[in-house]
Amino acid sequence: MRDRMPLPHSVCHHHEFVKTSHRGSHETCSTQVLTEPNLSLWHSPAELTVQPKLVWKTFLDVVWFLAVLPIFELLEHLHQAGYLPFLFRLY
């Protein structure tokens, strides 16, 4: 068995809180060992079902971040060509 890692203060505090506030039902909880997660138990499903409506919603939430880059490049090009005046410099 692996060595136990020291528990963070918040976990210890919560454990003490459960012990004092749930006297009768704490016995089950106190027998569980608090350790770090075992990543070897992770598994991915063979198939993933998604809803296209939600994929599009997520895409539209993010696309405007990507659209800003070409706009800034266009503004930089127009400034360098002299079509737009420099109002101030950011760098």
C-alpha positions in Angstrom: 0.0 0.0 0.0 1.2 3.5 -0.8 2.2 5.9 1.9 -0.5 8.3 2.9 0.0 11.9 1.9 -0.5 14.5 4.6 -4.0 15.9 4.4 -4.6 19.5 3.7 -5.9 21.6 6.6 -9.3 22.0 5.0 -9.8 18.2 4.8 -8.8 17.7 8.4 -11.1 20.6 9.5 -14.0 19.1 7.5 -13.3 15.6 9.0 -13.4 17.1 12.5 -16.6 19.0 11.7 -18.3 15.8 10.5 -17.2 14.0 13.6 -18.7 16.6 16.0 -21.9 17.4 14.0 -22.9 13.9 12.9 -22.1 11.7 15.9 -24.2 8.7 15.1 -23.5 8.5 11.3 -19.8 9.3 11.5 -18.6 5.7 12.1 -19.1 4.8 8.4 -17.3 7.9 7.3 -14.4 7.5 9.7 -13.5 4.1 8.4 -12.8 5.5 4.9 -9.1 6.3 4.2 -8.6 9.7 2.7 -5.9 9.4 0.0 -5.1 11.0 -3.4 -7.1 9.9 -6.4 -6.0 6.8 -8.3 -5.6 7.9 -11.9 -5.1 4.4 -13.2 -8.9 3.9 -12.6 -9.7 6.5 -15.2 -11.5 5.2 -18.3 -12.9 6.8 -21.4 -16.0 5.6 -23.0 -15.7 4.0 -26.4 -18.4 6.2 -27.8 -19.3 9.8 -27.0 -22.7 11.2 -27.8 -23.0 15.0 -28.2 -25.8 17.3 -29.0 -25.0 19.4 -32.1 -27.1 22.3 -30.7 -24.8 22.6 -27.6 -21.6 22.2 -29.8 -22.7 25.2 -31.9 -23.6 27.2 -28.8 -20.2 26.6 -27.4 -18.6 27.4 -30.8 -20.5 30.7 -31.0 -19.5 31.6 -27.5 -15.8 31.3 -28.4 -15.6 32.4 -32.0 -15.6 36.1 -31.2 -12.4 35.7 -29.3 -10.8 34.3 -32.5 -12.4 36.9 -34.7 -10.7 39.7 -32.7 -7.2 38.7 -33.9 -7.8 39.4 -37.7 -9.4 42.7 -36.8 -6.4 43.8 -34.8 -4.1 42.7 -37.7 -6.2 44.7 -40.1 -6.0 47.8 -37.9 -2.2 47.4 -37.6 -1.9 47.1 -41.4 -4.1 50.2 -41.9 -2.0 52.1 -39.4 1.3 51.1 -41.1 -0.1 52.0 -44.5 -1.1 55.5 -43.2 -4.9 55.1 -43.7 -5.7 55.4 -40.0 -4.1 57.9 -37.7 -2.3 56.8 -34.5 -4.4 58.0 -31.6 -2.1 56.3 -29.0 0.3 53.4 -28.7 -0.2 50.4 -26.5 3.4 49.2 -26.7 
